[in-house]
Amino acid sequence: MTRLLCESGTVFMDGTFKVVPQLFTQLYTLHCFYKGQMFPMVFFLLPDKSKDTYCRMFRLLKDYAASNGLIFAPRFFQLDFEVAALRAIQHEFPLSGIKGCNFHYNQCLWRKVQASGLVPYYSDPLVKRLIRSCSALSLVPLDRMDDAWLAIDADSPPTDHPAYERVETFKDYFIQTWLENPDVFPRSMWNHFGNFGARTTNHVEAWHSALSRTVRKDHVNIFELINFLKKQEDKGEADRLLLRAGQPPPKLSTKYKVLNDRLIRLTGELETGVKTLIEYIHSVGYNLNNN
């Protein structure tokens, strides 16, 4: 399993808290794709969520890989926007790229919508269009993001709109957190233009949810958890044997395939000039939030 992880170009990471023994804060797992299917490869029980702990986790993994004649240095990591984990990656893997999970990006936006008092106004077409356009900005070409934001801003509710002050609060947050915050969330981290593969860590979260359903209780003792993880490891190895024997990986859900096909078509229309930038943003925002 360590070899597969070291050979993978992208490592997906996330933590879960519900099932972990009382002595620990989270079960942190590293996953990667193998022949089109994602598998959990490494499990860590961590005492907290600090940068130092994540750095120690990575150093242990690098040392273990080295002891087996391997090098653990992925080209990309994909995870949520937890700052301590991001800082640890930057410290331990300065040459690796980092991609933030698009689902968590949209969760962050929605939490700010709620905090800004915009939920009651979400049915308003101008407010809805602004929020959806900010969601779509993650799928705009990096070199066109400034132009895209200017177009979105010009398209936003005017000064006489009843939600104007709340909209301005949301826009200030968006600028300060996502557009002009390169030390924490550089645009390249949350931009997924041209990525028609895994834009989220939802595979990882789905695995954690399945683990919780299997365990069926909170904070199991460490021996029970180890047994569950061993069973998961055995199942993963059996599934990989089937893949090596020629069995195809699970198909994408129809919903996700339809969304991807639409995004590919819209990207082509933007690049060929069939759609203007703001038309592309509106179309992407609609599809992201109606799929």
Buried (B, 14 or more C-beta within 10 A) or exposed (E): BBEBBBEBEBBBBBBBBBBBBEEBBBBBBBBBBBBEBBBBBBBBBBEEBBBEBBBBBBEEBBEEBEEEEBEBEBEBBBBBBBEBBBBBBEEBBEEBBBBBBBBBBBEBBBEBBEEBEBEEBBEBEBBBBBBBBBBBBBBBBEEBBEEBBEBBEEBBBEEEBEBBEBBBBBBEBBEEBBBEEEEEBEBEBBBBBEBEEBBBBBBBBEBBEEBBEEBEEEBBEEEEBBEBBEEBBEEBEEBBEEBEEEEEBEEEEEEBEEBBEBBEEBBEBBEEEEBEBBBBBBBBBBBBEEE
